[in-house]
Amino acid sequence: MRASVVVVCLQPGDWLEEALRSVLGQAEQVVLVDNGSAGGAASVVGRRLGATVVRSEANLGFAAGVNLGVRHATGDLIALLNDDAVACPDWILRAARALESPELAAVTPKVLYRDRYRRVEIDAEPWQAPGDARVLGRKVSGATAGGLDVLAGLCGPGIHRLEVGGRGERWRWSHPGHPVYVPLPAAEPNAEVRVDGRVLDGPVVRLVNKAGSWLSADGILGDAGDREPDDGRFDRPTEHFYASGTALVVRAETWARVGGLAEPLFTYFEDSDWSWRARLAGLRITYDPAQVVEHRQSATSGGWNARWVRRWVPANHAACLVRNAPLRHAWPAVRRHLGGVNPDRSRLAVAYRLPWAVRTRRELSEGWALRPEEVWDRWAGVGAPPLPARPAGRRAAPPVTSRR
């Protein structure tokens, strides 16, 4: 089968050329959608490398950008690849073999973070503040790797979220007895790691970004294995609830049957929404760890640090549930978003999305082969981590999910 790979780019960096080169030799067509890049910079890169370039003068968003690219795709297989991701040489070939099953909607690879990490532990006596569900240890105010500030990039079960004080000071509480992963500079895999001036040592590891994606029992959508070491636990092919738009492969006929990405979602949760519609059509989604893609997450969008992302992620999550989930599970999630901590006006965004979500649910329901309750009962909680404890007396912030 002929394959077309669609790559959407808004802000080209050195990662774009890497992404295109990784698929030019394994697909008959690579479609680069220049999604309004300044001065057509993305188009210049695409034409130089021999991609089919489709230019939009404005930023259409990821969903509309993908749909534009698919309209120019000629392959029997359609692959989506983020512009900050690099595919293994046999990604398309392995996906084509998996998609020989007609009931399979999409196949997703194992996605690894491009960075290498050093595994360390931060020793301290554990304690728990009154009214706080977290187990706390050392207050970490500084972390460097090769002299670079990496405090915000620390991850793993041994570190809590970044906190910022009134005068701009930053710190993170450690969780004693659990590993912390410190990102290393690409050019310095043996870089010295210091935490509050202390040199810490440990093995260098790769971390998983996505090993399939799940639906939790309370409607959160997330990535299996995220920020876990790639230590063999995620090497078994298995079926998962949804396919992340970071990297996936579908048949062109399946794309036509399910329809394109929901363009009003712009970016974030458009892949979850598409996968949910495929599930409601009676199709399956699988994860194949033999396919590997490396990812520099949120190189274009800025991730959760960007205010527009914090505003629209809750709105898109709510809309995705209202369009596809049983309403008895969707409305509690909508109420959580409307009532949560709201520094970025996300409540207004949630309210703005709801009328469209309700209207299109009615339209989508005409093509359902399965009831939303059937899909929910089969997949809610499967492969998802346990629900986190919520600190007493605090509202939980909207989850950072369906990350690109």
Protein Blocks (a to p, Z undefined) as FASTA:
>chain_A
ZZddddddfbdcfklmmmmmmmmmmcfbdcdddehiahhlmmmmmmmnopacdddfbdeb
jklmmmmmmmmpcbfbdcdddfkbccdfklmmmmmmmmmpmkbmbdcdddddfbdcdddd
ddddddddehiabdcddddfbdceehiacklmggcjkbccddddfkopacddddehiacd
ddddfklmmbccdeehiacddddddddfbgcjaddfkopacdehiaiacehjamcccddf
bdcfkbccddfklmmmnopadfklopghilmmmmmmmmmnopacdddfkbccdddehkln
opmmlmklmmmmmmmmmmmmmmmmcfklmmmmmmmmmmmccfkopmmmmmmmmmmmmmmm
mmmmmmpcbdfklmmmmmgophpacdddddehiacddddehiZZ
